[in-house]
Amino acid sequence: MINPYLTACFVRGIQPVQRLAIGGSANSIGTTIAPFFVTGIVFGGLAMEDVQVSQLMIPFFSLMVIISLIVTILFRLSLPDIEGTKAAAREN
């Protein structure tokens, strides 16, 4: 979804392929770091053998709320259409 915006935006001195590589690198770093971050939030210093399901309810509900807020904000953003990125009705 973001790739057309990475290639369409203009940044002086940087080619579209470079912007895609930077975006891909950011995704890879996020994929590597996220499990440690989420584990720290959910388990928050609890010893793994002492974890009860009732202790995980608040962190999981908090993550659900945060993700829901992010999704709602992204759906409400009015991003411009980029020419040439949508298939015509007969191309499907």
N, C-alpha and C positions, 0 to 999 in steps of 0.2 A: 504494500500500500504506500509506503513512504518512498520507494525507489523512484517513481516519476518525479516527485518533488525534489529529490536529491539531484537528479539530472537536469531538471528544468531551471532551478535557481541559478542565479549568476553570482559567482564569486570570482573576483579578479585574480588571475594567476593560477587558478585551480581548474583542471579539466573535469568534465562529468564523471569520467572513470575514476579519478582520484576521490571525488566526493562519495562515490559508491563504495570504494575501498575503505574510506574513513567510517562510513555508516556501518559497513560489515564488521569492521574492527570494534566499533562501539557495541554492536550486538554480541560479538564473541566475548568481550570483557564482561558485559552484563550477564551473559549465560554462565560464565565462570564464577562470578561473585555472588549472584542471586541466591544460590542454595545456602551459602554460609550466612548471608544476611537474614534470610527467612528462618533458617534454623536457630539463629541467635534470638530472633524475635519470638518464635513459637516456643522454643524450649527454655529460653532465658535463664540459663544457668542451672537447670534441673538435671539431676543425675538421670541418665537414660533408664535405669532400672526402677526408678521411683516415679515415673511419669504415669499419671492417671488420665483417662479420657476427660474427666471433668476439669482438669487443669488446662486442657488445650482448647476448651470451648471459647473463651474470651479472645485469645490470640487469633484463632481461625475466623471468628465472627468479625474481628477487627480487620483482618486481611480481606474478607469478603466485602466489607463496607468500603475500604480504600479502593479496591479494584472496581467496584460498582461506580464509585465517584469518578474515577479516571475514565471508565467507559462512557459514562453520561457526558462528561466534559468533551470527550473526543467526538461523540455523536452530535453534540450541539455546536461544535466549531464549524464555521462556514469556510471551508478550504476551497480555493478557486479550482475550477476544472482546468486541467492541462490538456491543451490541444493534442489530439492524436493518441490519447491513452484509453479512450473508451471505444468498445466495439460497436459498430453500427448494428441496427436491428437484424439485418440480413447476414451478418458475418458470424452469428452464433452458430 
